[in-house]
Amino acid sequence: MTGKIRRRLIAARLDALPRREPVVCPLCGRPVPAAEQDAHHLVPRSHGGKHTAILHRICHRQIHALLTETELAKHYKTIEALLAHPEIAAFVAWVSTKPEGFYGRSRKSQRLRR
C-alpha cells in the first residue's frame, strides 16, 4: 500500500513541474537533445555579435568548417542566409534524415585549410 501512495505522490509532483518545449534546431529542424546544444553567435563575437541561436553541435561545427568569421559577419548573419549557402543547404538536406542525437566529424573545407 505504501508503494502505491508513494508512486502517486511522485507522479503528482512530476505533473506539477513546468514542462519545457523541446528546442528545435533552426538550421535542420530536428529537436536538439540537451547534450547536443551549442549556442551559435549569428555575428561572431569578434565582430561585435551578441545574439545567439541554439543549434545541434554537428550543425554548428559544420558552419564553422565551411565559413570564416568574416564571411559570417558580412554575408551570413541570419539562419535564412546560412540556408541559402549551397554547401550548408546540402549538409542540412543530409543531416535532416539523421536521428536527433546523431553526431559525426566535421572537416574544414579545402578553402579554409589553405
Biopython code that builds the backbone (N, CA, C, O; Angstrom):
import numpy as np
from Bio.PDB.StructureBuilder import StructureBuilder

atoms = [
    (1, "MET", "N", (0.816, -1.194, 0.000)),
    (1, "MET", "CA", (0.000, 0.000, 0.000)),
    (1, "MET", "C", (0.860, 1.259, 0.000)),
    (1, "MET", "O", (0.555, 2.218, -0.708)),
    (2, "THR", "N", (1.927, 1.262, 0.784)),
    (2, "THR", "CA", (2.800, 2.425, 0.829)),
    (2, "THR", "C", (3.411, 2.696, -0.538)),
    (2, "THR", "O", (3.581, 3.854, -0.918)),
    (3, "GLY", "N", (3.737, 1.666, -1.267)),
    (3, "GLY", "CA", (4.325, 1.830, -2.590)),
    (3, "GLY", "C", (3.396, 2.558, -3.541)),
    (3, "GLY", "O", (3.835, 3.414, -4.310)),
    (4, "LYS", "N", (2.096, 2.219, -3.493)),
    (4, "LYS", "CA", (1.129, 2.882, -4.369)),
    (4, "LYS", "C", (0.988, 4.359, -4.019)),
    (4, "LYS", "O", (0.934, 5.210, -4.906)),
    (5, "ILE", "N", (0.929, 4.654, -2.750)),
    (5, "ILE", "CA", (0.777, 6.048, -2.310)),
    (5, "ILE", "C", (2.013, 6.853, -2.716)),
    (5, "ILE", "O", (1.900, 7.964, -3.234)),
    (6, "ARG", "N", (3.174, 6.288, -2.478)),
    (6, "ARG", "CA", (4.414, 6.983, -2.823)),
    (6, "ARG", "C", (4.483, 7.251, -4.335)),
    (6, "ARG", "O", (4.863, 8.343, -4.755)),
    (7, "ARG", "N", (4.114, 6.255, -5.144)),
    (7, "ARG", "CA", (4.126, 6.437, -6.597)),
    (7, "ARG", "C", (3.160, 7.527, -7.030)),
    (7, "ARG", "O", (3.464, 8.297, -7.941)),
    (8, "ARG", "N", (1.992, 7.601, -6.382)),
    (8, "ARG", "CA", (1.024, 8.652, -6.720)),
    (8, "ARG", "C", (1.550, 10.028, -6.346)),
    (8, "ARG", "O", (1.357, 10.986, -7.094)),
    (9, "LEU", "N", (2.211, 10.139, -5.199)),
    (9, "LEU", "CA", (2.782, 11.424, -4.787)),
    (9, "LEU", "C", (3.881, 11.871, -5.753)),
    (9, "LEU", "O", (3.945, 13.040, -6.134)),
    (10, "ILE", "N", (4.736, 10.940, -6.141)),
    (10, "ILE", "CA", (5.813, 11.270, -7.074)),
    (10, "ILE", "C", (5.230, 11.681, -8.426)),
    (10, "ILE", "O", (5.690, 12.643, -9.040)),
    (11, "ALA", "N", (4.216, 10.945, -8.885)),
    (11, "ALA", "CA", (3.580, 11.284, -10.157)),
    (11, "ALA", "C", (2.932, 12.667, -10.083)),
    (11, "ALA", "O", (2.996, 13.426, -11.050)),
    (12, "ALA", "N", (2.319, 13.000, -8.967)),
    (12, "ALA", "CA", (1.685, 14.308, -8.806)),
    (12, "ALA", "C", (2.739, 15.416, -8.813)),
    (12, "ALA", "O", (2.516, 16.478, -9.395)),
    (13, "ARG", "N", (3.878, 15.176, -8.174)),
    (13, "ARG", "CA", (4.956, 16.177, -8.177)),
    (13, "ARG", "C", (5.519, 16.366, -9.584)),
    (13, "ARG", "O", (5.796, 17.492, -9.998)),
    (14, "LEU", "N", (5.686, 15.280, -10.308)),
    (14, "LEU", "CA", (6.208, 15.386, -11.678)),
    (14, "LEU", "C", (5.235, 16.123, -12.583)),
    (14, "LEU", "O", (5.652, 16.895, -13.446)),
    (15, "ASP", "N", (3.948, 15.893, -12.392)),
    (15, "ASP", "CA", (2.944, 16.585, -13.195)),
    (15, "ASP", "C", (2.913, 18.079, -12.889)),
    (15, "ASP", "O", (2.557, 18.883, -13.751)),
    (16, "ALA", "N", (3.286, 18.458, -11.658)),
    (16, "ALA", "CA", (3.265, 19.862, -11.258)),
    (16, "ALA", "C", (4.469, 20.634, -11.801)),
    (16, "ALA", "O", (4.440, 21.864, -11.846)),
    (17, "LEU", "N", (5.516, 19.938, -12.208)),
    (17, "LEU", "CA", (6.695, 20.614, -12.745)),
    (17, "LEU", "C", (6.363, 21.266, -14.088)),
    (17, "LEU", "O", (5.609, 20.711, -14.887)),
    (18, "PRO", "N", (6.934, 22.446, -14.325)),
    (18, "PRO", "CA", (6.675, 23.084, -15.625)),
    (18, "PRO", "C", (7.313, 22.277, -16.754)),
    (18, "PRO", "O", (8.436, 21.790, -16.629)),
    (19, "ARG", "N", (6.593, 22.149, -17.835)),
    (19, "ARG", "CA", (7.086, 21.404, -19.000)),
    (19, "ARG", "C", (7.843, 22.363, -19.918)),
    (19, "ARG", "O", (7.372, 23.462, -20.210)),
    (20, "ARG", "N", (9.006, 21.936, -20.362)),
    (20, "ARG", "CA", (9.770, 22.741, -21.306)),
    (20, "ARG", "C", (9.508, 22.227, -22.711)),
    (20, "ARG", "O", (9.473, 21.022, -22.960)),
    (21, "GLU", "N", (9.326, 23.169, -23.616)),
    (21, "GLU", "CA", (9.181, 22.802, -25.018)),
    (21, "GLU", "C", (10.542, 22.330, -25.521)),
    (21, "GLU", "O", (11.560, 22.923, -25.164)),
    (22, "PRO", "N", (10.588, 21.295, -26.326)),
    (22, "PRO", "CA", (11.885, 20.860, -26.844)),
    (22, "PRO", "C", (12.477, 21.937, -27.757)),
    (22, "PRO", "O", (11.767, 22.585, -28.526)),
    (23, "VAL", "N", (13.786, 22.105, -27.650)),
    (23, "VAL", "CA", (14.487, 23.067, -28.501)),
    (23, "VAL", "C", (14.634, 22.444, -29.885)),
    (23, "VAL", "O", (15.051, 21.293, -30.012)),
    (24, "VAL", "N", (14.294, 23.201, -30.909)),
    (24, "VAL", "CA", (14.394, 22.726, -32.287)),
    (24, "VAL", "C", (15.498, 23.520, -32.983)),
    (24, "VAL", "O", (15.538, 24.749, -32.909)),
    (25, "CYS", "N", (16.377, 22.811, -33.649)),
    (25, "CYS", "CA", (17.473, 23.446, -34.390)),
    (25, "CYS", "C", (16.886, 24.242, -35.556)),
    (25, "CYS", "O", (16.200, 23.666, -36.400)),
    (26, "PRO", "N", (17.140, 25.549, -35.622)),
    (26, "PRO", "CA", (16.583, 26.335, -36.723)),
    (26, "PRO", "C", (17.214, 26.006, -38.077)),
    (26, "PRO", "O", (16.663, 26.358, -39.121)),
    (27, "LEU", "N", (18.355, 25.340, -38.061)),
    (27, "LEU", "CA", (19.026, 25.009, -39.314)),
    (27, "LEU", "C", (18.432, 23.740, -39.931)),
    (27, "LEU", "O", (18.009, 23.749, -41.087)),
    (28, "CYS", "N", (18.402, 22.648, -39.157)),
    (28, "CYS", "CA", (17.949, 21.369, -39.730)),
    (28, "CYS", "C", (16.517, 21.000, -39.335)),
    (28, "CYS", "O", (15.934, 20.090, -39.924)),
    (29, "GLY", "N", (15.946, 21.691, -38.350)),
    (29, "GLY", "CA", (14.560, 21.446, -37.973)),
    (29, "GLY", "C", (14.338, 20.241, -37.076)),
    (29, "GLY", "O", (13.193, 19.862, -36.832)),
    (30, "ARG", "N", (15.412, 19.628, -36.579)),
    (30, "ARG", "CA", (15.277, 18.459, -35.695)),
    (30, "ARG", "C", (15.336, 18.900, -34.239)),
    (30, "ARG", "O", (15.981, 19.906, -33.942)),
    (31, "PRO", "N", (14.682, 18.177, -33.304)),
    (31, "PRO", "CA", (14.816, 18.500, -31.883)),
    (31, "PRO", "C", (16.268, 18.331, -31.436)),
    (31, "PRO", "O", (16.966, 17.425, -31.890)),
    (32, "VAL", "N", (16.710, 19.211, -30.544)),
    (32, "VAL", "CA", (18.096, 19.193, -30.079)),
    (32, "VAL", "C", (18.147, 18.656, -28.656)),
    (32, "VAL", "O", (17.625, 19.304, -27.748)),
    (33, "PRO", "N", (18.763, 17.481, -28.426)),
    (33, "PRO", "CA", (18.922, 16.989, -27.060)),
    (33, "PRO", "C", (19.804, 17.946, -26.256)),
    (33, "PRO", "O", (20.656, 18.628, -26.825)),
    (34, "ALA", "N", (19.606, 17.998, -24.966)),
    (34, "ALA", "CA", (20.355, 18.923, -24.109)),
    (34, "ALA", "C", (21.857, 18.732, -24.246)),
    (34, "ALA", "O", (22.605, 19.709, -24.191)),
    (35, "ALA", "N", (22.312, 17.509, -24.422)),
    (35, "ALA", "CA", (23.747, 17.236, -24.522)),
    (35, "ALA", "C", (24.340, 17.693, -25.845)),
    (35, "ALA", "O", (25.560, 17.805, -25.961)),
    (36, "GLU", "N", (23.510, 17.961, -26.845)),
    (36, "GLU", "CA", (23.999, 18.338, -28.180)),
    (36, "GLU", "C", (23.753, 19.814, -28.508)),
    (36, "GLU", "O", (23.915, 20.213, -29.661)),
    (37, "GLN", "N", (23.367, 20.634, -27.523)),
    (37, "GLN", "CA", (23.047, 22.036, -27.785)),
    (37, "GLN", "C", (24.308, 22.893, -27.806)),
    (37, "GLN", "O", (25.128, 22.829, -26.890)),
    (38, "ASP", "N", (24.453, 23.687, -28.849)),
    (38, "ASP", "CA", (25.534, 24.665, -28.979)),
    (38, "ASP", "C", (24.905, 26.011, -29.293)),
    (38, "ASP", "O", (23.964, 26.099, -30.081)),
    (39, "ALA", "N", (25.433, 27.065, -28.667)),
    (39, "ALA", "CA", (24.965, 28.421, -28.959)),
    (39, "ALA", "C", (25.846, 29.001, -30.057)),
    (39, "ALA", "O", (27.061, 29.114, -29.894)),
    (40, "HIS", "N", (25.232, 29.364, -31.167)),
    (40, "HIS", "CA", (25.956, 29.936, -32.301)),
    (40, "HIS", "C", (25.693, 31.430, -32.351)),
    (40, "HIS", "O", (24.540, 31.854, -32.428)),
    (41, "HIS", "N", (26.758, 32.240, -32.307)),
    (41, "HIS", "CA", (26.616, 33.679, -32.481)),
    (41, "HIS", "C", (26.385, 33.945, -33.963)),
    (41, "HIS", "O", (27.240, 33.642, -34.796)),
    (42, "LEU", "N", (25.237, 34.506, -34.285)),
    (42, "LEU", "CA", (24.915, 34.764, -35.688)),
    (42, "LEU", "C", (25.935, 35.704, -36.310)),
    (42, "LEU", "O", (26.339, 35.507, -37.456)),
    (43, "VAL", "N", (26.351, 36.713, -35.578)),
    (43, "VAL", "CA", (27.503, 37.536, -35.942)),
    (43, "VAL", "C", (28.571, 37.167, -34.915)),
    (43, "VAL", "O", (28.312, 37.271, -33.716)),
    (44, "PRO", "N", (29.753, 36.741, -35.336)),
    (44, "PRO", "CA", (30.770, 36.310, -34.376)),
    (44, "PRO", "C", (31.076, 37.388, -33.326)),
    (44, "PRO", "O", (31.016, 38.585, -33.609)),
    (45, "ARG", "N", (31.402, 36.939, -32.122)),
    (45, "ARG", "CA", (31.719, 37.880, -31.045)),
    (45, "ARG", "C", (32.889, 38.771, -31.418)),
    (45, "ARG", "O", (32.928, 39.935, -31.019)),
    (46, "SER", "N", (33.840, 38.248, -32.173)),
    (46, "SER", "CA", (34.999, 39.047, -32.581)),
    (46, "SER", "C", (34.603, 40.200, -33.499)),
    (46, "SER", "O", (35.381, 41.131, -33.703)),
    (47, "HIS", "N", (33.395, 40.137, -34.050)),
    (47, "HIS", "CA", (32.882, 41.195, -34.915)),
    (47, "HIS", "C", (31.730, 41.941, -34.240)),
    (47, "HIS", "O", (30.950, 42.616, -34.911)),
    (48, "GLY", "N", (31.624, 41.819, -32.920)),
    (48, "GLY", "CA", (30.619, 42.566, -32.162)),
    (48, "GLY", "C", (29.275, 41.891, -32.014)),
    (48, "GLY", "O", (28.310, 42.536, -31.603)),
    (49, "GLY", "N", (29.181, 40.615, -32.335)),
    (49, "GLY", "CA", (27.900, 39.911, -32.246)),
    (49, "GLY", "C", (27.505, 39.578, -30.827)),
    (49, "GLY", "O", (28.352, 39.272, -29.988)),
    (50, "LYS", "N", (26.201, 39.640, -30.562)),
    (50, "LYS", "CA", (25.679, 39.325, -29.229)),
    (50, "LYS", "C", (24.578, 38.274, -29.270)),
    (50, "LYS", "O", (24.412, 37.517, -28.314)),
    (51, "HIS", "N", (23.827, 38.218, -30.359)),
    (51, "HIS", "CA", (22.672, 37.328, -30.444)),
    (51, "HIS", "C", (23.108, 35.916, -30.835)),
    (51, "HIS", "O", (23.977, 35.722, -31.685)),
    (52, "THR", "N", (22.472, 34.933, -30.182)),
    (52, "THR", "CA", (22.810, 33.539, -30.452)),
    (52, "THR", "C", (21.572, 32.751, -30.868)),
    (52, "THR", "O", (20.438, 33.169, -30.637)),
    (53, "ALA", "N", (21.819, 31.621, -31.477)),
    (53, "ALA", "CA", (20.775, 30.651, -31.810)),
    (53, "ALA", "C", (21.274, 29.297, -31.329)),
    (53, "ALA", "O", (22.454, 28.980, -31.474)),
    (54, "ILE", "N", (20.377, 28.499, -30.758)),
    (54, "ILE", "CA", (20.743, 27.155, -30.290)),
    (54, "ILE", "C", (20.673, 26.207, -31.488)),
    (54, "ILE", "O", (19.635, 26.081, -32.137)),
    (55, "LEU", "N", (21.791, 25.548, -31.764)),
    (55, "LEU", "CA", (21.898, 24.608, -32.879)),
    (55, "LEU", "C", (22.390, 23.265, -32.370)),
    (55, "LEU", "O", (22.925, 23.161, -31.266)),
    (56, "HIS", "N", (22.200, 22.227, -33.197)),
    (56, "HIS", "CA", (22.865, 20.951, -32.930)),
    (56, "HIS", "C", (24.367, 21.185, -32.991)),
    (56, "HIS", "O", (24.837, 22.032, -33.750)),
    (57, "ARG", "N", (25.098, 20.457, -32.216)),
    (57, "ARG", "CA", (26.556, 20.586, -32.240)),
    (57, "ARG", "C", (27.108, 20.315, -33.647)),
    (57, "ARG", "O", (28.004, 21.023, -34.106)),
    (58, "ILE", "N", (26.578, 19.295, -34.327)),
    (58, "ILE", "CA", (27.076, 18.960, -35.656)),
    (58, "ILE", "C", (26.774, 20.081, -36.659)),
    (58, "ILE", "O", (27.598, 20.361, -37.529)),
    (59, "CYS", "N", (25.621, 20.714, -36.551)),
    (59, "CYS", "CA", (25.271, 21.823, -37.451)),
    (59, "CYS", "C", (26.187, 23.016, -37.188)),
    (59, "CYS", "O", (26.661, 23.658, -38.126)),
    (60, "HIS", "N", (26.434, 23.311, -35.912)),
    (60, "HIS", "CA", (27.291, 24.426, -35.538)),
    (60, "HIS", "C", (28.717, 24.212, -36.045)),
    (60, "HIS", "O", (29.331, 25.128, -36.592)),
    (61, "ARG", "N", (29.229, 23.019, -35.863)),
    (61, "ARG", "CA", (30.597, 22.736, -36.318)),
    (61, "ARG", "C", (30.710, 22.804, -37.837)),
    (61, "ARG", "O", (31.732, 23.237, -38.370)),
    (62, "GLN", "N", (29.670, 22.380, -38.522)),
    (62, "GLN", "CA", (29.708, 22.414, -39.986)),
    (62, "GLN", "C", (29.737, 23.852, -40.504)),
    (62, "GLN", "O", (30.417, 24.141, -41.488)),
    (63, "ILE", "N", (29.011, 24.744, -39.853)),
    (63, "ILE", "CA", (29.031, 26.156, -40.247)),
    (63, "ILE", "C", (30.457, 26.686, -40.175)),
    (63, "ILE", "O", (30.942, 27.321, -41.112)),
    (64, "HIS", "N", (31.125, 26.419, -39.048)),
    (64, "HIS", "CA", (32.480, 26.934, -38.861)),
    (64, "HIS", "C", (33.516, 26.179, -39.691)),
    (64, "HIS", "O", (34.615, 26.687, -39.915)),
    (65, "ALA", "N", (33.183, 24.981, -40.147)),
    (65, "ALA", "CA", (34.092, 24.249, -41.022)),
    (65, "ALA", "C", (34.036, 24.792, -42.451)),
    (65, "ALA", "O", (34.989, 24.638, -43.214)),
    (66, "LEU", "N", (32.921, 25.426, -42.808)),
    (66, "LEU", "CA", (32.749, 25.908, -44.179)),
    (66, "LEU", "C", (32.978, 27.411, -44.348)),
    (66, "LEU", "O", (33.373, 27.858, -45.425)),
    (67, "LEU", "N", (32.734, 28.190, -43.296)),
    (67, "LEU", "CA", (32.764, 29.642, -43.429)),
    (67, "LEU", "C", (33.699, 30.288, -42.409)),
    (67, "LEU", "O", (33.826, 29.815, -41.280)),
    (68, "THR", "N", (34.346, 31.369, -42.822)),
    (68, "THR", "CA", (35.199, 32.115, -41.897)),
    (68, "THR", "C", (34.334, 33.058, -41.069)),
    (68, "THR", "O", (33.168, 33.288, -41.388)),
    (69, "GLU", "N", (34.921, 33.605, -39.999)),
    (69, "GLU", "CA", (34.181, 34.554, -39.169)),
    (69, "GLU", "C", (33.842, 35.822, -39.943)),
    (69, "GLU", "O", (32.775, 36.403, -39.746)),
    (70, "THR", "N", (34.736, 36.250, -40.814)),
    (70, "THR", "CA", (34.473, 37.440, -41.626)),
    (70, "THR", "C", (33.303, 37.199, -42.575)),
    (70, "THR", "O", (32.450, 38.070, -42.742)),
    (71, "GLU", "N", (33.261, 36.021, -43.197)),
    (71, "GLU", "CA", (32.135, 35.693, -44.092)),
    (71, "GLU", "C", (30.831, 35.636, -43.311)),
    (71, "GLU", "O", (29.795, 36.102, -43.786)),
    (72, "LEU", "N", (30.883, 35.066, -42.116)),
    (72, "LEU", "CA", (29.680, 35.007, -41.288)),
    (72, "LEU", "C", (29.200, 36.414, -40.937)),
    (72, "LEU", "O", (28.004, 36.697, -41.000)),
    (73, "ALA", "N", (30.128, 37.291, -40.570)),
    (73, "ALA", "CA", (29.760, 38.648, -40.172)),
    (73, "ALA", "C", (29.216, 39.460, -41.339)),
    (73, "ALA", "O", (28.284, 40.244, -41.161)),
    (74, "LYS", "N", (29.783, 39.285, -42.535)),
    (74, "LYS", "CA", (29.375, 40.103, -43.684)),
    (74, "LYS", "C", (28.163, 39.573, -44.432)),
    (74, "LYS", "O", (27.278, 40.341, -44.809)),
    (75, "HIS", "N", (28.118, 38.245, -44.653)),
    (75, "HIS", "CA", (27.111, 37.709, -45.567)),
    (75, "HIS", "C", (26.106, 36.733, -44.944)),
    (75, "HIS", "O", (25.028, 36.533, -45.504)),
    (76, "TYR", "N", (26.425, 36.137, -43.829)),
    (76, "TYR", "CA", (25.582, 35.057, -43.290)),
    (76, "TYR", "C", (25.157, 35.353, -41.849)),
    (76, "TYR", "O", (25.417, 34.566, -40.939)),
    (77, "LYS", "N", (24.500, 36.501, -41.659)),
    (77, "LYS", "CA", (24.100, 36.960, -40.328)),
    (77, "LYS", "C", (22.801, 36.344, -39.839)),
    (77, "LYS", "O", (22.454, 36.482, -38.666)),
    (78, "THR", "N", (22.078, 35.667, -40.721)),
    (78, "THR", "CA", (20.785, 35.088, -40.347)),
    (78, "THR", "C", (20.764, 33.605, -40.715)),
    (78, "THR", "O", (21.584, 33.123, -41.496)),
    (79, "ILE", "N", (19.807, 32.906, -40.130)),
    (79, "ILE", "CA", (19.624, 31.489, -40.444)),
    (79, "ILE", "C", (19.230, 31.342, -41.917)),
    (79, "ILE", "O", (19.688, 30.417, -42.588)),
    (80, "GLU", "N", (18.393, 32.238, -42.419)),
    (80, "GLU", "CA", (17.963, 32.179, -43.817)),
    (80, "GLU", "C", (19.155, 32.335, -44.765)),
    (80, "GLU", "O", (19.239, 31.647, -45.782)),
    (81, "ALA", "N", (20.073, 33.241, -44.427)),
    (81, "ALA", "CA", (21.260, 33.440, -45.260)),
    (81, "ALA", "C", (22.149, 32.198, -45.220)),
    (81, "ALA", "O", (22.717, 31.810, -46.242)),
    (82, "LEU", "N", (22.273, 31.574, -44.052)),
    (82, "LEU", "CA", (23.057, 30.337, -43.943)),
    (82, "LEU", "C", (22.443, 29.240, -44.808)),
    (82, "LEU", "O", (23.159, 28.519, -45.503)),
    (83, "LEU", "N", (21.122, 29.118, -44.765)),
    (83, "LEU", "CA", (20.449, 28.083, -45.549)),
    (83, "LEU", "C", (20.557, 28.330, -47.048)),
    (83, "LEU", "O", (20.414, 27.397, -47.839)),
    (84, "ALA", "N", (20.807, 29.575, -47.449)),
    (84, "ALA", "CA", (20.964, 29.890, -48.867)),
    (84, "ALA", "C", (22.339, 29.479, -49.398)),
    (84, "ALA", "O", (22.524, 29.355, -50.609)),
    (85, "HIS", "N", (23.303, 29.267, -48.500)),
    (85, "HIS", "CA", (24.641, 28.839, -48.924)),
    (85, "HIS", "C", (24.528, 27.409, -49.457)),
    (85, "HIS", "O", (23.968, 26.555, -48.770)),
    (86, "PRO", "N", (25.044, 27.117, -50.669)),
    (86, "PRO", "CA", (24.830, 25.794, -51.275)),
    (86, "PRO", "C", (25.408, 24.628, -50.468)),
    (86, "PRO", "O", (24.782, 23.572, -50.382)),
    (87, "GLU", "N", (26.577, 24.804, -49.883)),
    (87, "GLU", "CA", (27.174, 23.699, -49.116)),
    (87, "GLU", "C", (26.439, 23.467, -47.803)),
    (87, "GLU", "O", (26.284, 22.323, -47.374)),
    (88, "ILE", "N", (25.984, 24.541, -47.163)),
    (88, "ILE", "CA", (25.191, 24.404, -45.935)),
    (88, "ILE", "C", (23.861, 23.739, -46.275)),
    (88, "ILE", "O", (23.407, 22.862, -45.540)),
    (89, "ALA", "N", (23.231, 24.140, -47.373)),
    (89, "ALA", "CA", (21.947, 23.545, -47.780)),
    (89, "ALA", "C", (22.102, 22.053, -48.044)),
    (89, "ALA", "O", (21.237, 21.266, -47.659)),
    (90, "ALA", "N", (23.189, 21.654, -48.696)),
    (90, "ALA", "CA", (23.421, 20.229, -48.949)),
    (90, "ALA", "C", (23.637, 19.473, -47.649)),
    (90, "ALA", "O", (23.147, 18.355, -47.492)),
    (91, "PHE", "N", (24.368, 20.076, -46.713)),
    (91, "PHE", "CA", (24.589, 19.450, -45.414)),
    (91, "PHE", "C", (23.269, 19.289, -44.660)),
    (91, "PHE", "O", (23.003, 18.231, -44.089)),
    (92, "VAL", "N", (22.451, 20.331, -44.659)),
    (92, "VAL", "CA", (21.167, 20.289, -43.953)),
    (92, "VAL", "C", (20.260, 19.219, -44.556)),
    (92, "VAL", "O", (19.577, 18.505, -43.821)),
    (93, "ALA", "N", (20.243, 19.100, -45.865)),
    (93, "ALA", "CA", (19.430, 18.059, -46.512)),
    (93, "ALA", "C", (19.900, 16.676, -46.081)),
    (93, "ALA", "O", (19.079, 15.777, -45.897)),
    (94, "TRP", "N", (21.197, 16.494, -45.919)),
    (94, "TRP", "CA", (21.739, 15.200, -45.497)),
    (94, "TRP", "C", (21.464, 14.942, -44.026)),
    (94, "TRP", "O", (20.982, 13.867, -43.670)),
    (95, "VAL", "N", (21.762, 15.912, -43.160)),
    (95, "VAL", "CA", (21.666, 15.685, -41.718)),
    (95, "VAL", "C", (20.211, 15.627, -41.238)),
    (95, "VAL", "O", (19.934, 15.038, -40.193)),
    (96, "SER", "N", (19.301, 16.216, -41.969)),
    (96, "SER", "CA", (17.897, 16.196, -41.536)),
    (96, "SER", "C", (17.305, 14.788, -41.578)),
    (96, "SER", "O", (16.246, 14.550, -40.996)),
    (97, "THR", "N", (17.969, 13.857, -42.254)),
    (97, "THR", "CA", (17.493, 12.470, -42.288)),
    (97, "THR", "C", (18.046, 11.646, -41.129)),
    (97, "THR", "O", (17.658, 10.491, -40.952)),
    (98, "LYS", "N", (18.946, 12.225, -40.341)),
    (98, "LYS", "CA", (19.594, 11.512, -39.232)),
    (98, "LYS", "C", (18.776, 11.668, -37.951)),
    (98, "LYS", "O", (17.993, 12.610, -37.834)),
    (99, "PRO", "N", (18.949, 10.746, -36.978)),
    (99, "PRO", "CA", (18.251, 10.898, -35.690)),
    (99, "PRO", "C", (18.774, 12.120, -34.936)),
    (99, "PRO", "O", (19.869, 12.611, -35.209)),
    (100, "GLU", "N", (17.974, 12.604, -33.981)),
    (100, "GLU", "CA", (18.311, 13.858, -33.301)),
    (100, "GLU", "C", (19.624, 13.818, -32.531)),
    (100, "GLU", "O", (20.254, 14.865, -32.383)),
    (101, "GLY", "N", (20.064, 12.687, -32.041)),
    (101, "GLY", "CA", (21.306, 12.597, -31.285)),
    (101, "GLY", "C", (22.523, 12.279, -32.136)),
    (101, "GLY", "O", (23.611, 12.070, -31.598)),
    (102, "PHE", "N", (22.363, 12.238, -33.450)),
    (102, "PHE", "CA", (23.457, 11.870, -34.352)),
    (102, "PHE", "C", (24.574, 12.902, -34.289)),
    (102, "PHE", "O", (24.322, 14.106, -34.255)),
    (103, "TYR", "N", (25.815, 12.416, -34.274)),
    (103, "TYR", "CA", (26.967, 13.308, -34.323)),
    (103, "TYR", "C", (28.051, 12.665, -35.163)),
    (103, "TYR", "O", (28.371, 11.490, -34.980)),
    (104, "GLY", "N", (28.605, 13.416, -36.066)),
    (104, "GLY", "CA", (29.699, 12.943, -36.911)),
    (104, "GLY", "C", (30.774, 14.010, -36.982)),
    (104, "GLY", "O", (30.544, 15.159, -36.605)),
    (105, "ARG", "N", (31.934, 13.634, -37.460)),
    (105, "ARG", "CA", (33.043, 14.576, -37.562)),
    (105, "ARG", "C", (32.801, 15.600, -38.664)),
    (105, "ARG", "O", (32.255, 15.280, -39.719)),
    (106, "SER", "N", (33.213, 16.821, -38.403)),
    (106, "SER", "CA", (33.175, 17.870, -39.414)),
    (106, "SER", "C", (34.609, 18.169, -39.816)),
    (106, "SER", "O", (35.496, 18.275, -38.969)),
    (107, "ARG", "N", (34.823, 18.303, -41.099)),
    (107, "ARG", "CA", (36.172, 18.596, -41.593)),
    (107, "ARG", "C", (36.176, 19.991, -42.209)),
    (107, "ARG", "O", (35.234, 20.389, -42.894)),
    (108, "LYS", "N", (37.253, 20.721, -41.952)),
    (108, "LYS", "CA", (37.402, 22.056, -42.556)),
    (108, "LYS", "C", (37.434, 21.902, -44.073)),
    (108, "LYS", "O", (37.995, 20.940, -44.598)),
    (109, "SER", "N", (36.836, 22.842, -44.758)),
    (109, "SER", "CA", (36.851, 22.793, -46.211)),
    (109, "SER", "C", (38.266, 23.047, -46.719)),
    (109, "SER", "O", (39.081, 23.650, -46.021)),
    (110, "GLN", "N", (38.555, 22.592, -47.923)),
    (110, "GLN", "CA", (39.869, 22.794, -48.534)),
    (110, "GLN", "C", (40.205, 24.286, -48.600)),
    (110, "GLN", "O", (41.353, 24.686, -48.409)),
    (111, "ARG", "N", (39.200, 25.083, -48.869)),
    (111, "ARG", "CA", (39.398, 26.527, -48.990)),
    (111, "ARG", "C", (39.900, 27.145, -47.679)),
    (111, "ARG", "O", (40.744, 28.041, -47.706)),
    (112, "LEU", "N", (39.390, 26.676, -46.534)),
    (112, "LEU", "CA", (39.795, 27.229, -45.244)),
    (112, "LEU", "C", (41.125, 26.654, -44.764)),
    (112, "LEU", "O", (41.813, 27.287, -43.963)),
    (113, "ARG", "N", (41.492, 25.487, -45.232)),
    (113, "ARG", "CA", (42.745, 24.866, -44.792)),
    (113, "ARG", "C", (43.967, 25.535, -45.377)),
    (113, "ARG", "O", (45.056, 25.411, -44.816)),
    (114, "ARG", "N", (43.829, 26.231, -46.474)),
    (114, "ARG", "CA", (44.981, 26.861, -47.136)),
    (114, "ARG", "C", (45.479, 28.046, -46.427)),
    (114, "ARG", "O", (46.442, 28.671, -46.872)),
]
sb = StructureBuilder()
sb.init_structure("model")
sb.init_model(0)
sb.init_chain("A")
sb.init_seg("    ")
for serial, (resi, resn, name, xyz) in enumerate(atoms, 1):
    if name == "N":
        sb.init_residue(resn, " ", resi, " ")
    sb.init_atom(name, np.array(xyz, "f"), 0.0, 1.0, " ", f" {name:<3s}", serial, name[0])
structure = sb.get_structure()
